[in-house]
Amino acid sequence: MRRTLRQISGKRRSETGDARLGVTLAFVAGAVNAGGFLAVGVYTSHMSGMVASFADDMVLGKFGPAVLALTYVLCFFLGAVTSSLLVNWARLKRLHSEFALTLGLEAVLLLLFGLLAAGLIGDINLSLPLTIGLLCYLMGLQNSLMTKLSHAEIRTTHMTGIITDLGIEAGRFLFGHATHAGARFHPKKARLLVSLLGAFAAGGLTGAFGFSHMGFVTVLPLSLGLGLIALVPMLDDLSRQKRRGGLKGPTETAN
């Protein structure tokens, strides 16, 4: 179990580990997007739509909503910045939790999202924009992590690129079978794309059903799952720190 979790979120990466984490996070993103829409009425990974809303509202003279849309884009941006800072700081410190730190933060923020969405904390007029901003931040955090981790090969928070790449692979497959020449089909890549799309759709169904029938508790298994995935590399860092402390102890006593 520890070996599998370490493969998914650990410092040493493999194609299998990247694919497993990508599918897991695509499921989470689908659940957060669909459940979040039921909670706040906005698909919060859709930055193209946010920028378009900003432009529309500015032209229509709706400056309040325009500022909010721009703020949500900024939240997504800050999430991406945070993920990049955490990964680069962990690399500088040579931590095993290079990628797990961001996953752990996302797990905690998912719980906060659940509390805000349930109206358990804060005034509703304030908690609604805060919830939308938090979800945008979460999606930026996750998208940046997978982009860095997979060298921009895997995206999990929006399916436009996934469906585009899947269409390209389908075209290559059809063209190759029709002409027996030309573009090369990549079955392994196509399987990964289908898995990511399927995981996002399954997450969307789960999130929508969960928020419709159970509300806040829907985020608990998502948060706990991410926390579990992030836990092993963090424990590895703690164990290493303890070993170093144990080695320094006798030396300091002798001095």
C-alpha positions as CSV (number, residue, x, y, z in Angstrom):
1,M,0.0,0.0,0.0
2,R,2.8,2.4,1.0
3,R,4.6,1.6,-2.2
4,T,1.6,2.3,-4.3
5,L,0.9,5.6,-2.6
6,R,4.6,6.6,-2.8
7,Q,4.5,5.8,-6.6
8,I,1.4,8.1,-7.0
9,S,2.6,11.1,-5.0
10,G,6.3,10.6,-4.4
11,K,9.3,12.5,-5.7
12,R,10.4,9.8,-8.1
13,R,8.0,9.8,-11.0
14,S,7.0,7.2,-13.5
15,E,4.5,7.1,-16.4
16,T,2.3,4.8,-14.3
17,G,2.4,7.0,-11.3
18,D,1.7,10.1,-13.3
19,A,-1.3,8.4,-15.0
20,R,-2.7,7.1,-11.7
21,L,-2.4,10.6,-10.1
22,G,-3.8,12.2,-13.2
23,V,-6.9,10.0,-13.2
24,T,-7.4,10.5,-9.5
25,L,-7.2,14.3,-9.8
26,A,-9.4,14.3,-12.9
27,F,-12.1,12.6,-10.8
28,V,-11.6,15.1,-8.0
29,A,-11.8,18.0,-10.5
30,G,-15.0,16.6,-12.0
31,A,-16.6,16.3,-8.6
32,V,-15.6,19.7,-7.5
33,N,-16.7,21.3,-10.8
34,A,-20.1,19.6,-10.8
35,G,-20.7,19.8,-7.1
36,G,-19.4,23.3,-7.0
37,F,-21.8,24.4,-9.7
38,L,-24.7,23.1,-7.6
39,A,-23.3,25.0,-4.6
40,V,-22.3,28.3,-6.3
41,G,-23.7,28.3,-9.8
42,V,-20.3,28.6,-11.5
43,Y,-17.9,26.1,-13.2
44,T,-14.7,27.2,-11.5
45,S,-12.1,25.6,-13.7
46,H,-13.4,27.4,-16.8
47,M,-11.1,30.4,-16.9
48,S,-11.9,31.1,-20.6
49,G,-15.5,31.6,-19.5
50,M,-14.4,33.8,-16.6
51,V,-12.4,36.1,-18.9
52,A,-15.3,36.2,-21.3
53,S,-17.7,37.1,-18.5
54,F,-15.3,39.9,-17.4
55,A,-15.4,41.3,-21.0
56,D,-19.2,41.0,-21.3
57,D,-19.8,42.7,-17.9
58,M,-17.4,45.5,-18.7
59,V,-19.2,46.3,-22.0
60,L,-22.6,46.0,-20.4
61,G,-21.5,48.4,-17.5
62,K,-21.8,45.7,-14.9
63,F,-18.6,46.7,-13.1
64,G,-19.3,44.8,-9.9
65,P,-19.6,41.4,-11.6
66,A,-16.7,42.3,-13.9
67,V,-14.4,42.9,-10.9
68,L,-15.6,39.6,-9.3
69,A,-14.8,37.7,-12.5
70,L,-11.4,39.2,-12.7
71,T,-10.9,38.4,-9.0
72,Y,-11.7,34.7,-9.7
73,V,-9.2,34.6,-12.5
74,L,-6.6,36.1,-10.1
75,C,-7.5,33.3,-7.6
76,F,-6.9,30.6,-10.2
77,F,-3.5,32.3,-11.0
78,L,-2.5,32.5,-7.3
79,G,-3.3,28.8,-6.9
80,A,-1.0,28.0,-9.8
81,V,1.7,30.3,-8.2
82,T,1.3,28.6,-4.8
83,S,1.7,25.1,-6.3
84,S,4.8,26.2,-8.2
85,L,6.3,27.8,-5.1
86,L,5.7,24.7,-3.0
87,V,7.2,22.3,-5.6
88,N,10.3,24.5,-6.1
89,W,10.8,25.0,-2.3
90,A,10.5,21.2,-1.7
91,R,13.0,20.6,-4.5
92,L,15.4,23.1,-2.9
93,K,15.1,21.3,0.4
94,R,15.3,17.9,-1.4
95,L,12.0,16.7,0.2
96,H,10.2,13.5,-0.7
97,S,7.0,15.5,-0.5
98,E,7.8,17.6,-3.5
99,F,4.4,17.1,-5.0
100,A,2.6,15.8,-1.9
101,L,2.7,19.2,-0.2
102,T,0.3,20.6,-2.8
103,L,-2.0,17.6,-2.6
104,G,-2.1,18.0,1.2
105,L,-3.0,21.7,0.9
106,E,-5.7,20.8,-1.6
107,A,-7.1,18.2,0.8
108,V,-7.4,20.8,3.6
109,L,-8.9,23.5,1.3
110,L,-11.5,21.0,0.1
111,L,-12.8,20.7,3.7
112,L,-12.9,24.5,3.9
113,F,-14.9,24.5,0.6
114,G,-17.4,22.1,2.1
115,L,-17.9,24.3,5.2
116,L,-18.4,27.4,3.1
117,A,-20.7,25.6,0.7
118,A,-22.8,24.3,3.6
119,G,-23.1,27.8,5.0
120,L,-21.5,26.6,8.3
121,I,-19.1,29.5,8.5
122,G,-19.5,33.1,7.5
123,D,-22.4,35.2,6.1
124,I,-24.0,33.9,3.0
125,N,-23.4,37.2,1.1
126,L,-19.7,36.9,1.9
127,S,-19.3,33.2,1.7
128,L,-20.6,32.8,-1.9
129,P,-17.8,34.9,-3.5
130,L,-15.3,33.4,-1.1
131,T,-16.4,29.9,-2.1
132,I,-16.1,30.6,-5.8
133,G,-12.7,32.2,-5.2
134,L,-11.5,29.2,-3.2
135,L,-12.7,26.8,-5.9
136,C,-10.8,28.8,-8.5
137,Y,-7.7,28.8,-6.3
138,L,-8.1,25.0,-5.9
139,M,-8.3,24.4,-9.6
140,G,-5.3,26.6,-10.3
141,L,-3.4,24.7,-7.6
142,Q,-4.2,21.3,-9.0
143,N,-3.7,22.3,-12.7
144,S,-0.3,23.7,-12.0
145,L,0.8,20.7,-10.0
146,M,-0.1,18.2,-12.8
147,T,1.4,20.4,-15.4
148,K,4.8,20.5,-13.6
149,L,4.6,16.9,-12.5
150,S,3.8,15.5,-16.0
151,H,5.8,18.1,-17.9
152,A,2.6,19.5,-19.4
153,E,1.5,16.0,-20.7
154,I,-1.5,15.7,-18.4
155,R,-4.2,18.2,-17.5
156,T,-7.0,17.4,-15.1
157,T,-9.2,20.4,-14.4
158,H,-10.6,21.0,-17.9
159,M,-11.4,18.6,-20.7
160,T,-11.0,20.8,-23.8
161,G,-7.4,19.9,-24.4
162,I,-8.1,16.2,-23.5
163,I,-11.0,15.9,-26.1
164,T,-8.9,17.8,-28.7
165,D,-5.9,15.4,-28.2
166,L,-8.3,12.4,-28.3
167,G,-9.8,13.7,-31.5
168,I,-6.2,14.0,-33.0
169,E,-5.5,10.4,-32.0
170,A,-8.8,9.2,-33.5
171,G,-7.9,11.0,-36.7
172,R,-4.5,9.4,-36.8
173,F,-6.1,6.0,-36.2
174,L,-8.7,6.4,-39.0
175,F,-6.1,7.9,-41.4
176,G,-3.6,5.1,-40.7
177,H,-6.2,2.4,-41.3
178,A,-7.4,4.0,-44.5
179,T,-4.0,4.7,-46.1
180,H,-1.7,2.3,-44.2
181,A,0.8,5.2,-44.0
182,G,1.2,8.7,-42.6
183,A,0.3,9.8,-39.1
184,R,1.2,7.4,-36.3
185,F,-1.5,6.4,-33.8
186,H,-0.4,6.3,-30.1
187,P,-2.7,3.7,-28.3
188,K,-1.1,4.2,-24.9
189,K,-1.7,8.0,-25.1
190,A,-5.3,7.4,-26.3
191,R,-6.0,5.1,-23.4
192,L,-4.7,7.7,-20.9
193,L,-6.9,10.4,-22.5
194,V,-10.0,8.2,-22.4
195,S,-9.2,7.4,-18.7
196,L,-8.9,11.1,-17.8
197,L,-12.1,12.0,-19.6
198,G,-13.9,9.1,-18.0
199,A,-12.6,9.9,-14.6
200,F,-13.7,13.6,-14.9
201,A,-17.2,12.5,-16.1
202,A,-17.5,10.0,-13.2
203,G,-16.3,12.6,-10.8
204,G,-18.9,15.0,-12.1
205,L,-21.7,12.5,-11.7
206,T,-20.5,11.7,-8.2
207,G,-20.2,15.3,-7.2
208,A,-23.5,16.3,-8.6
209,F,-25.3,13.4,-7.0
210,G,-23.5,13.9,-3.7
211,F,-24.2,17.6,-3.4
212,S,-27.8,17.1,-4.5
213,H,-28.5,14.4,-1.9
214,M,-25.9,14.7,0.9
215,G,-24.5,18.2,0.7
216,F,-21.2,19.0,2.5
217,V,-20.3,15.4,3.4
218,T,-19.6,14.7,-0.2
219,V,-16.2,16.5,0.0
220,L,-15.1,14.3,3.0
221,P,-14.0,11.2,1.0
222,L,-12.4,13.5,-1.6
223,S,-10.4,15.3,1.0
224,L,-9.5,12.2,2.9
225,G,-8.4,10.4,-0.3
226,L,-6.1,13.3,-1.3
227,G,-4.8,13.4,2.3
228,L,-4.0,9.7,2.2
229,I,-2.2,10.0,-1.1
230,A,-0.1,12.8,0.2
231,L,0.6,11.2,3.6
232,V,3.4,8.7,2.7
233,P,5.9,11.2,1.2
234,M,5.3,13.5,4.1
235,L,6.0,10.6,6.6
236,D,9.1,9.8,4.6
237,D,10.3,13.4,5.2
238,L,9.5,13.2,8.9
239,S,11.4,9.9,9.2
240,R,14.4,11.4,7.5
241,Q,14.3,14.4,9.8
242,K,14.1,12.1,12.9
243,R,17.1,10.1,11.6
244,R,19.1,13.3,11.1
245,G,18.1,14.5,14.6
246,G,19.2,11.1,16.0
247,L,22.6,11.4,14.3
248,K,23.2,14.9,15.6
249,G,22.2,14.1,19.2
250,P,25.3,12.1,20.3
251,T,27.6,14.6,18.6
252,E,26.1,17.5,20.4
253,T,26.2,15.7,23.7
254,A,29.9,14.8,23.2
255,N,30.7,18.5,22.5
